[in-house]
Amino acid sequence: MEAFGELIRRHREKKKLPLRKVAAALDIDTSILSKIERGERQAISDMIPILALELDLDYKKLQINFLTNKIITELGNEKFIKEALLQSEKLIKS
């Protein structure tokens, strides 16, 4: 799976949108967006609908990519992550 920041950068460049335009839509500084694209800073969930709109991306797919990358980044090295995710899935279903 493509890293969230790389996905954002690729689509922004594909649409020929400058950093400043997308950053303005997100109400953040261009340096923050640049860091998100490079994987040096985490995006926040409030950014997902704006990015989906600005970059013409499917909101659901972008949200799934965001959440997957967040889980891997924050918890990927935990010893029992698979078991915890399975338990979380059971709790979400109930």
Secondary structure as GFF3:
##gff-version 3
##sequence-region A 1 94
A	DSSP	alpha_helix	4	14	.	.	.	ID=ss1
A	DSSP	alpha_helix	19	26	.	.	.	ID=ss2
A	DSSP	alpha_helix	30	38	.	.	.	ID=ss3
A	DSSP	alpha_helix	47	55	.	.	.	ID=ss4
A	DSSP	alpha_helix	59	75	.	.	.	ID=ss5
A	DSSP	alpha_helix	81	93	.	.	.	ID=ss6
###
